[in-house]
Amino acid sequence: MNTTVNRRLVLTKKGGPEVIQIVTEPLPVPDAGQALVKVAASGVAFGDVAKRRGAIPGMPAYPYTPGYDCVGEVVSIRGADHGLAVGDPVGVFLVNGGNADYVSAPTSRLVKIPAGVDLRAAACIPLNYVTAWQLLFRVAKVQAGQTVLIHGAAGGVGTALLQLCQRSEVSAYGTASAGKHDVVRRYGGRPIDYRSEDFVARIMKETGGAGVDAVFDPVGGKDLARSNAVVKKGGYLAVFGMSSAVSRGALVALGTILRSVWYALLPNGKGCAFYGISASKFSNHENIVEDMRELFSMLARGQIEPLIGATFPLAQGQAAHELMESGPPPGKILIAG
């Protein structure tokens, strides 16, 4: 890699993976209170696809660099170091900008990764595991002995939710296609085939009509009412995505958010909230840093095992997006090298 220039993916306009380009430019110069980080791995998330397709209200203006998160090594620091030093391995949640060779980020948002931790595994933490952690413990406040339903259980956030449930003694059902059921079982979940099974009927039958204590729904759209139907009184519906809007447009996404607000106001004894890691009352930079630090520590102790579904070099950013959009493998898709 040429260490005098920076490459980064750029989304030039709304559209398919073909709108992704690679630009080469001088290394970014950190502002005061920032560090320059040489990226070892960054993530590709369904949110990146949704933004590229114009399905998320309030998305950034084009052109911009995707990538919610990245991990790497501190190259230089300007100003306050917040306990960091050149050469330290770090992770950061950025919202956008991670799919690059180098990034500049505030040192206050960089979290040191414990020595010996594999950086590709660590790259699963800032978005996927922090999202899962906050959904479980900050939003729905799930307790040991409770039962939850996880939609998209074989995905990056889904597998993180399953693992955190497993270690917290929380029972989990997980919807996934039949070919991914072994992944759901591997992490202690009870799989439901969303293509051939009615998850409402299955949940209500196996819980004696009681329902579950929490549902985690990244789909939204017309099935949101069905997710709400299986939440027991005193339980919680956490909506953390709107993948249904990718093919149907931003109005579907807005409808999902408004329906979440409506459910939250209903006097039915159930809680509901729309959660977005970059825009939520449950999530701020201080919480993200705190939770990331705890999760990196858990990773170092072997208490969680991130699942990496595929890895692409930066030059194949279009291919990474194509895979995410067309039917991703279980786990997280990374860009590394």
ABEGO torsion letter per residue (X at the ends): XBAABBBBBBBABBEBAAABBBBBBBBBBBBBGBBBBBBABBBBBAAAAAAAAGABBGBBBOBBBBGABBBEBBABBBEBAGGBBBGBBBBBBAGBGABBABBBBBAAABBBBBBGBBAAAAAAAAAAAAAAAAAAAAAAGBBBGBBBBBBGAABAAAAAAAAAAAAAGBBBBBBBBAAAAAAAAAAGBBBBBAAABBAAAAAAAAAGGAEBABBBBAAEEAAAAAAAAABBBGBBBBBABBAAAAAAEAAAAAAAAAAAAAAAABBAGBBBBBBBAABBAABBAAAAAAAAAAAAAAAAAGABBBBBABBBBAAAAAAAAAAAAAGBBBEBBBBBX
